[in-house]
Amino acid sequence: AVVSTQSTGDASRQAVRCVSWLESIAVLLTSVPPRHTMLYLTDARVKLDSFTEGVTLEITPKTVETVNPDIPDAHTLYNFAQSLPEGITTPSVVRTPSKTSVPVSEITACYTVEEVKERRPETGILNVLLETINCTEKRKCVAMRCTGCNKKVPGLCDKPDCFGKDVVHFYDFKIALCDYTGSVERVKLCGEVAEKLVGVPVNIFEDWTVSTVVEWMDNVLLERFKVYFTTFSVPNGDLWLQIKQMDRYIGRAEEGS
């Protein structure tokens, strides 16, 4: 038998285990991308799972499954899923507030990567190398934002107050930074700060060929930067950094510097 157990949830920020013993549904549940797939389930069985001491949603032969239905509730749920940090796949994990409005001029404390992980400061400065950047697939590093509510959206915003508002594209990179004490992989580089690093507006970047992207990556990876950041955390303990400013040092970093 083929069985699939997945965690599903909605904007109530609660998750429920979803189990299917049907091969076709098990394949579907294990192949759809997290945070980008909305499921509309009709006639699913709700049962108490004595093993996990919680509620389980079981898909039966009578259950009707619709993937990414074109209805307002699905669009709202998609927007909520996109607001979660990348890598967080259940709505029960929600970021806590951070000091994103702190001016860069007020960020003065310097840390190593190891100290950031241990002390978990709300703001700080890192002198680091740019280790990785996720731009081989443009859909993962360019997102859309509604000009009405300023929220990240998959297309036109479905909020009544945003009717007729434009949607703009913006940089939305996930990067990793490192120094002699270690690496930090949960780092967000977005908007104007990212545009300064790339050197061109997002609409021009979207027209770049693969070779142009690779050439640019070769020019910035393993270069040394002074990074001003704020942090936010999630209930499972993960710490994320949001870059406020990223100043590049002149010349390639030398070993031991």
C-alpha positions as MATLAB code, in Angstrom:
seq = 'AVVSTQSTGDASRQAVRCVSWLESIAVLLTSVPPRHTMLYLTDARVKLDSFTEGVTLEITPKTVETVNPDIPDAHTLYNFAQSLPEGITTPSVVRTPSKTSVPVSEITACYTVEEVKERRPETGILNVLLETINCTEKRKCVAMRCTGCNKKVPGLCDKPDCFGKDVVHFYDFKIALCDYTGSVERVKLCGEVAEKLVGVPVNIFEDWTVSTVVEWMDNVLLERFKVYFTTFSVPNGDLWLQIKQMDRYIGRAEEGS';
ca = [
       0.000    0.000    0.000;
       1.060    3.575   -0.638;
       0.446    6.045    2.162;
       1.160    9.748    2.364;
       1.098   11.858    5.513;
       1.360   15.619    5.068;
       0.839   18.658    7.261;
      -1.893   20.992    6.023;
      -3.411   24.136    7.459;
      -5.075   27.467    6.847;
      -4.857   31.098    7.927;
      -6.088   30.187   11.417;
      -2.406   29.329   11.968;
      -3.263   25.764   12.957;
      -2.099   22.642   11.152;
      -3.652   19.192   10.802;
      -2.200   15.900    9.570;
      -3.633   14.801    6.236;
      -3.442   11.070    5.468;
      -4.228    9.214    2.268;
      -4.026    5.478    1.558;
      -4.972    6.026   -2.090;
      -1.981    5.769   -4.423;
      -3.116    8.552   -6.782;
      -3.682   11.010   -3.925;
      -0.500    9.963   -2.135;
       1.473   10.805   -5.278;
      -0.335   14.143   -5.549;
       0.349   15.111   -1.919;
       4.048   14.288   -2.166;
       4.588   16.055   -5.508;
       2.918   19.446   -5.006;
       5.239   22.275   -3.859;
       4.705   23.483   -0.269;
       3.423   27.070    0.217;
       2.366   27.225   -3.439;
      -0.459   24.668   -3.437;
      -3.969   25.222   -2.122;
      -6.176   22.135   -1.668;
      -9.973   22.199   -1.596;
     -11.167   18.933   -0.017;
     -14.799   17.839   -0.029;
     -16.096   14.916    2.023;
     -12.823   14.123    3.799;
     -13.030   12.080    7.001;
     -12.086   13.725   10.310;
     -10.918   11.268   12.965;
      -9.077   11.228   16.280;
      -5.576    9.792   16.004;
      -4.696    7.996   19.242;
      -1.043    7.734   18.213;
      -0.497   11.490   17.878;
      -3.324   12.395   20.282;
      -4.681   14.828   17.735;
      -7.110   15.209   14.870;
      -6.277   13.681   11.478;
      -7.865   14.453    8.130;
      -8.197   11.248    6.092;
      -8.778   11.235    2.339;
     -11.131    8.458    1.267;
     -12.385    7.272   -2.149;
     -15.387    9.603   -1.657;
     -13.198   12.680   -1.139;
     -13.118   15.222   -3.977;
      -9.804   17.084   -4.293;
      -9.363   20.371   -6.176;
      -5.834   21.766   -6.520;
      -5.471   25.564   -6.474;
      -9.167   26.420   -6.935;
      -9.867   29.852   -8.420;
     -11.875   31.194   -5.484;
     -11.276   34.193   -3.143;
     -10.572   32.046   -0.066;
      -7.819   30.184   -1.933;
      -6.197   33.457   -3.023;
      -6.301   34.757    0.555;
      -4.762   31.548    1.870;
      -2.035   31.706   -0.796;
      -1.154   35.259    0.276;
      -0.875   34.083    3.881;
       1.378   31.158    2.916;
       3.685   33.504    1.023;
       4.054   35.690    4.110;
       5.771   32.813    5.925;
       9.581   32.575    5.721;
      10.872   30.251    3.016;
      11.330   26.749    4.352;
       8.420   27.130    6.788;
       5.614   24.996    5.394;
       2.944   24.967    8.106;
       0.756   27.905    9.115;
       1.327   27.071   12.788;
       4.788   28.626   12.468;
       4.525   32.398   12.249;
       7.269   34.983   12.492;
       7.437   37.251   15.518;
       7.659   41.027   15.141;
      11.084   42.547   14.452;
      12.527   46.027   14.557;
      12.324   46.473   10.790;
      11.786   50.222   11.141;
      15.089   50.839   12.941;
      17.213   53.348   10.958;
      20.565   52.033    9.759;
      22.271   54.910   11.599;
      21.105   53.400   14.903;
      22.568   49.952   14.156;
      26.068   50.041   15.640;
      26.845   46.730   17.385;
      29.155   44.367   15.457;
      28.929   40.580   15.708;
      30.382   37.432   14.240;
      28.021   34.857   12.733;
      28.526   32.636   15.760;
      27.621   35.482   18.125;
      24.439   36.244   16.153;
      23.322   32.632   16.516;
      24.127   32.553   20.231;
      22.949   36.019   21.305;
      20.101   36.463   18.798;
      20.301   40.281   18.708;
      17.423   42.313   17.271;
      19.825   44.380   15.137;
      23.516   44.324   14.299;
      26.396   44.516   11.841;
      28.249   41.613   10.219;
      31.489   41.635    8.228;
      30.955   38.601    6.033;
      31.349   36.902    2.673;
      28.345   36.378    0.415;
      28.294   32.576    0.370;
      25.235   31.699   -1.733;
      22.328   33.451   -3.457;
      19.238   31.771   -4.921;
      18.889   33.293   -8.376;
      19.328   30.348  -10.737;
      15.508   30.241  -10.948;
      14.135   33.767  -11.323;
      10.695   32.801  -10.005;
      12.337   32.167   -6.625;
      14.026   35.560   -6.381;
      11.461   37.921   -7.947;
       8.104   38.390   -6.230;
       5.043   40.609   -6.649;
       3.664   43.213   -4.263;
       0.302   44.997   -4.274;
       0.698   48.788   -4.357;
      -2.497   49.136   -2.314;
      -1.758   47.048    0.798;
       1.970   46.587    0.109;
       1.619   42.834    0.663;
       3.273   40.049   -1.310;
       0.734   38.512   -3.718;
       0.689   35.763   -6.386;
      -1.119   38.046   -8.885;
      -3.789   40.704   -8.596;
      -4.661   41.385   -4.969;
      -8.114   40.098   -4.007;
      -8.675   42.544   -1.130;
     -11.705   44.805   -1.778;
      -9.737   47.920   -0.785;
      -7.075   47.084   -3.368;
      -9.425   46.797   -6.349;
      -7.769   48.435   -9.373;
      -4.383   48.737   -7.651;
      -1.266   47.818   -9.598;
       1.058   44.952   -8.777;
       4.808   45.579   -8.944;
       7.718   43.155   -9.108;
      10.516   43.317   -6.552;
      13.678   41.416   -5.642;
      13.168   38.732   -2.996;
      16.434   36.829   -2.505;
      17.292   34.198    0.057;
      21.054   34.275    0.649;
      23.683   32.792    2.946;
      26.500   34.705    4.641;
      29.660   33.382    6.290;
      32.714   34.433    8.238;
      35.503   32.574   10.040;
      33.056   31.441   12.760;
      30.435   29.831   10.516;
      27.512   30.397    8.147;
      24.007   31.815    8.464;
      21.626   30.562    5.777;
      18.313   32.151    6.697;
      18.874   35.639    5.314;
      16.411   37.767    3.320;
      17.668   40.373    0.840;
      14.817   42.310   -0.751;
      13.729   45.466   -2.536;
      16.059   48.428   -2.978;
      18.870   46.822   -0.976;
      18.892   43.886   -3.396;
      18.656   46.215   -6.401;
      21.806   48.005   -5.259;
      23.647   44.673   -5.182;
      22.377   43.575   -8.600;
      22.963   46.993  -10.149;
      19.837   47.080  -12.335;
      16.063   47.415  -11.752;
      14.122   44.188  -11.379;
      12.437   44.492  -14.806;
      15.857   44.461  -16.497;
      17.052   41.570  -14.335;
      14.042   39.523  -15.443;
      15.259   39.831  -19.055;
      18.781   38.671  -18.276;
      19.968   35.471  -19.897;
      21.296   32.601  -17.817;
      24.863   33.455  -18.826;
      24.390   37.059  -17.659;
      23.031   35.877  -14.297;
      25.954   33.477  -13.873;
      28.430   36.223  -14.755;
      26.879   38.536  -12.173;
      26.896   35.783   -9.516;
      30.584   35.172  -10.173;
      31.175   38.869   -9.553;
      29.469   38.964   -6.136;
      29.838   35.509   -4.586;
      32.627   35.216   -1.997;
      32.987   38.989   -1.952;
      33.191   40.722    1.421;
      30.366   42.945    2.682;
      29.470   45.014    5.703;
      25.881   44.002    6.429;
      23.410   45.911    8.606;
      20.548   43.661    9.664;
      17.474   43.198   11.793;
      16.270   39.786   12.917;
      13.001   37.944   13.311;
      12.369   34.518   14.757;
       9.750   31.790   14.451;
       8.297   29.629   17.238;
      10.366   26.586   16.250;
      13.492   28.545   17.185;
      14.820   29.466   13.732;
      16.383   32.914   13.463;
      16.115   34.916   10.233;
      18.067   38.004    9.202;
      16.568   40.834    7.141;
      19.229   42.980    5.473;
      18.772   46.733    5.844;
      21.996   47.791    4.090;
      24.800   45.891    2.377;
      28.070   47.717    1.644;
      30.659   46.003   -0.489;
      34.325   46.226    0.425;
      36.729   47.114   -2.380;
      38.555   44.070   -3.730;
      38.088   40.360   -3.065;
      38.446   39.260    0.530;
      41.772   37.686    1.317;
      42.190   34.549    3.379;
      42.375   35.373    7.047;
      41.027   38.907    6.662;
];
